[in-house]
Structure formats: structure tokens, C-alpha cells
Amino acid sequence: MQDWQQDILFINSHPEKHLQRAKKTVQGKPTYICPLCGNGSGSEGDGITTKDDIHYKCFKCGFYGDMIQLIAEENGITDPNSREAIDAARRAWGITVPAQTTRREETKKKPMDLSYLQARGISQGTAERLGFKYNPDKRSIVIPVQTEDQESYIERLTEPQQSGIRYQIPKGTKSGLFNLGALAAGTPVFITEGAIDAASIEEVGGHAVGLNSTSNTGLLIRYLEKHRPRIDLFIIALDNDEAGRQGAGTLSKGLQDLGYRWKSYPLKDGYKDVNDALIDNRKDFERSIAEAAAPQPAAEQEEIESRKVKALLPIFKEYIQDQRNNKAIPTGFERFDKAIGGGLLPRFYIIGAVTSLGKTALVMQIADQIAKAGTDVLIFSLEMGKEELIARSISRETYIASIDKTGKTDLAKTELGIIMPQRYAGYSQDEKKVIAAAYEKYAEYAGDRISIYEGKHTADEIQQKVDKYISFTGRKPVVIVDYLQIIQPPAELRRASTKEQVDYSIDVFTAIRRDKKVPVIGISSFNRSNYTTVADGSSFKESGSIEYSGDTVITLELDIDRPSKGSDGAQQNKMRELIKEAMRADPREIKLTFQKNRGNRVGSVIYFRYFPKFNFFEEDWTRGDHEL
């Protein structure tokens, strides 16, 4: 460390050598009488205070800076970095003034060691322009930052392998935002996760602000809200990891809420951050930054160009390569998964049946089995309460546990057996243990994976909740809507026909699966006229959009012989009696038929055994389509 650096450290850490103590203390720290305005000399003044033992603040005259800057203002010296300012401070502190000593002159004599930055592709000119310094004692890059109320710095250790610590923040401060001066440029501004990443973009001619942590997204949004800089476009370029994706979701929402345009920087696979891209191929990186920041063509031309296949092919390739878009999500039912192509894809699945046949129970069992495998599920239950759904899942778990333990259902509990506390007094210890284990198992797989939204919702409200969930979590869920015919219509369609209302909801759900690339499962009721006849695509209530917009349309029905449509009254009455008898069976024999199955076989049939007391379905492998 140079002599002038040692002297400055001494001066800043010993204000008592020049300043007179004030009567008050602030957060346990002494305060001093301001030599500029006298604040602190009376009984009411708070004097000059400090948070980081380097920078001092007077709330009366507004002074903010270190002791060198204070001496410069006392003596009318305009440049606090000059030899004159440093020598004046030395004299005030009683330090001998050497013949040659200034920050500026010493820096010119011996350039600071920026080999670490140069290895990261950052030139000395860029480093100096952005205010980077070098601390030889710690072998660290000193990075200037700004929080909401003060300027500060953080240090990037260039040799962190010994301690494992890469960044250090002065005691009493927080990591702030780097290079806020870029917001004054009025041109597209990149937002990066780290200061080195921001410097990488500045190195090739762009403008960039560094968050220094994804936790600082809120700090940047508050700064933008307060100062409202005129920025045409923000380009989000956070790290290529889970934290970066979540931070980008939070940031994009904040920018959108403030009315700013934004887009994402297309960081290539294999790069952790933009600095990796600079180091790997500077020329390609410079070109990609210039392209990202280039002015957009006129709206009409942009629309035309964006629809051409040459523009769509790269997007298509990215879609194919992104495993999150194409990975089939297993439902836990092997034959069902095989019939739909390996599992749920970003498609619209519609499952319909007559009332009380078990369509909700089947879909909720699928939801639990999906969550067990590690995929999030959003359930929009427009009729049943969350208590009923949770009780059904726990009941099913007691059934599975009882069968596994005793081969019987004697320890299993129904939905009412779970939800009614007065019954617990009569349960045996073994029954209580099974219930406790079911609670624990359900909490383990559903606790952070399943979300239940109950009550009436419009399709647009459901879309907004899905958007927010993906933005805040960075995870793509399976979306379940139970059921389609009771979704609330938007205000402008409240006087429309039920068919028009259902058609609108179907359009919204189709958009969700298309735009968000998530599977959507809609549960539907049947027309009453189809209760005693063979189920087909026309069995669904308000079936127009359901038949045409659903990617996969599934019917559930009791596995009994039914008359064709148009049968006489006697046959219909006989069928009603057969249905009542079949509904009393335990288990019930259920037939699932694929009325529509885009990309897969239509007409495939899967048979299930349904145990209604415990809301449990199991595939019957003894019957059905043997090619599945």
C-alpha cells in the first residue's frame, strides 16, 4: 500500500484528531461538530455521523463524504483527489507532508493491478471509467455501489480459494447497485446480476447496471420508481441458473408494473453469465450485445418479419431444446401415460363424466401423483372447498397404507372419517398411527408442490394467477380447473349464453397452455340426456369448443352395456336401474375412452377399478387395449 493510501486510511479512521466531539451518539457511534455549519455544537444538533467509518454525513448542511472531502470543503479546494487536498488533510491531522504524494500522481506513476479484471476480459480503460480500484492488502477489486441512501463499495477478492469468500461488504452496509450512471444514457440498458457482468457489456459498447445480487431486484425497482429515468428498453441479462431465472421473473414484473418495456438477453446454453460469453468469444459477444440493443423496426415491419419462418425457426429450435417445454410429465398411471404419448405435455386435456362418477377424484389422484414425482400443480376448485380436497387425499393415503400393512381396508378412513374430529375418540392406536402417517406423507409431497385456489374465478383471473406463479417461482405447473361449466364469465359476457361463456373460457385455457407451455386439465360435466347412453364427444355440456379446442378429450363412464341414442323409454328405465346398481358396487368398474387424442390413437380404452369410499383409482390390466 502506498504512503498516501495509508495516510488516508488513518485520517478517515481517526476523525477525533481534527474534529470536536458532539454531545450525542447515533447507534452507539460518536458524533462530531460539523466544521462547515456548526451542527452538533448545541443541545439539539446531531453533528456529523457515520455508518461505515469512512463516509460522514451532516443532516443540517447536507455534507456527505470522507475526511479528505471535508477538509477540501473547509479549505475551498475544489478537487478532493488533488495533492493539495490530501496535503491539507495531512497537516490538519499532524502528519508530515512528503515531497511527492497524491492519489492521482501515484496512480499515474504505478498503475493499479487489474490483472484479475483483464483476465475476465475487462480493459484498464473500462475499469477506470467505471470506478474500479485495487486494494493490494486484500488483493481485491474495490467496486463502487449505491444503495437507496448512500454511496458505498464492495470488494471482489481475486484469490478467494483460501477463504472461500469471494465478496466482502463493509460492516454496517449492504451490497448496492453498480453503475447507475448508465441510466442517464437514455438508450437501451442491460441489467446484469454482477458488476463484472455489467462491465463486460460496457467493455463492448453497451450500457449496463449490475444488481450485485438477485436480492437487489427490489432495490433497483424502487430506484426506478423514485427517479423515473427515460429508458426506451431494459434488457434483462441475469445468470443462467435457477436464481437468475427467478430474479428475472421478479424484475420483469416490476419493470412492467412501472410501464417500462423489457426483453430478455438470449444467453447461449453453456454460459453461466454474460462474462463467460465475453471471455469465450469477444467478437460474437460484441455482435450479440449490439443486436440486442439495436433500435427496433417500425411496428408494422416488426410484425411482418416476426411471422416469417426464418424468424420462427430459431424460436422453434429453442423450444425443442428446452426440456421444460417437451418433457412428458408422468401421471402415475402407466397405461394412461402411454396412451397420451408418455405423460402430460403442454396441451389442453378435458375429462368429462356424469355427476358423482369420480372424475374429480381421478384428476386429484393424478395431481397428487404428479406432485410426488416433483412437478408443481395449481388446482382451481370452483365447487369443492380446500378442506374436502385435502381430506380426500389423506383418506386415499390411509387406504394405501392400510392395504400395504394388513392387506385389508380396516385401518383406512373415508373423507368424513378424516374431517370429523368427534370420530377420532373411537379410533384405535393403529388407526391413529395410519392417519398420522398419511398426514405426514401428504405434507411431504404436496406441501410445496400443490396450490389450491377455491371459490369462483373467471378464466382471466386463473390466467393471471398462473402467470404470477411462474414469474415468482420460475417453475411451470400443471393447471387443473374443476370444473369448466361453472367458471365465472367476464363482466362483458354476463348476459351472454352459457355456450358463449364456456367458449370464452376454453379460448383462455388454450392460450395458457400455448403461451406458458404448461399442461391444462379441465374437468367437465355431461348433458343430462347422455346419462344413460354411450358417452362420446357430444356428451359434454356446451360441447362445441370442448370438442374442437381440447387436444385430448376423455370420457369416463360405468363399464356396463348401454343402449344407443334414441332408444325407447322402457330401455332407458332399465338402464337407469343398471346404473344405480353399478354405482353401488365397490369397487366400481370404470371405462375411460379417448374421444380425441391429438398425435396419438383415438378410441383407445383403459379400464379402472374405482374405490369411491377412499377416492382411489387403479388401472385394471386384465382388460382394455392390449397395445397400451
Number of C-alpha atoms within 10 A of each C-alpha: 8 13 12 20 15 10 18 19 12 14 24 17 16 15 19 14 12 17 17 16 18 21 17 18 14 13 8 7 11 17 26 27 22 27 18 15 14 16 21 23 19 12 10 10 20 23 29 28 24 20 16 13 16 18 21 24 19 24 15 16 13 11 17 18 17 20 24 23 22 22 22 20 17 12 13 11 16 12 14 20 16 17 17 17 22 26 22 19 24 21 12 14 18 12 14 10 14 11 5 10 18 20 18 11 13 16 11 10 9 9 10 17 16 21 13 17 19 12 10 18 20 24 16 18 10 16 20 12 10 18 14 20 17 20 16 12 7 13 17 23 24 19 21 20 22 17 18 12 6 14 15 21 21 22 22 22 21 18 14 13 9 6 8 9 12 13 16 15 14 15 9 9 15 16 22 25 27 29 22 16 11 20 21 12 12 13 18 23 24 29 26 31 28 22 26 23 29 28 31 30 25 22 21 18 12 20 26 29 25 27 27 22 18 22 14 20 21 15 17 23 19 15 16 18 14 10 9 13 13 14 18 13 18 22 21 23 24 29 22 16 12 12 17 21 20 19 25 25 20 21 24 23 17 19 18 11 12 14 9 17 15 20 13 15 19 13 18 11 9 9 15 15 22 28 24 18 22 22 15 14 10 17 12 12 21 18 12 16 21 15 11 17 19 11 12 10 10 8 9 9 10 11 11 9 14 12 10 10 11 10 11 12 11 11 12 12 10 11 14 13 12 11 10 16 17 15 14 17 19 20 22 18 15 13 22 22 17 14 20 21 16 16 18 23 22 24 20 25 25 25 26 28 25 22 13 10 18 22 21 23 22 18 20 21 21 18 25 22 18 24 23 19 14 14 21 22 24 22 23 23 21 20 13 14 13 17 11 13 18 19 21 26 26 28 27 27 25 30 27 20 20 21 15 11 12 10 10 13 16 12 21 25 25 19 20 14 17 21 18 10 9 8 11 14 8 9 13 11 9 11 18 18 14 22 26 14 16 22 19 15 16 19 14 13 19 23 12 13 20 20 17 15 16 16 14 15 17 17 24 17 13 22 18 12 14 19 16 15 17 15 20 16 16 18 14 22 25 24 24 22 23 24 21 24 21 17 22 20 21 16 9 8 13 12 11 11 11 16 15 17 23 24 19 18 23 21 15 17 25 20 14 25 21 15 11 16 19 22 26 25 26 24 19 28 22 22 15 13 9 17 18 23 19 16 25 19 19 15 23 25 20 22 19 15 16 26 19 13 18 24 18 23 26 26 26 24 23 22 15 14 12 19 15 12 13 9 12 10 9 9 14 18 12 13 19 15 11 16 19 10 11 17 16 10 12 12 17 20 18 22 19 23 22 24 20 23 20 15 10 14 13 17 14 21 21 22 24 23 16 23 19 20 17 23 22 23 22 14 17 16 13 8 12 18 14 11 8 14
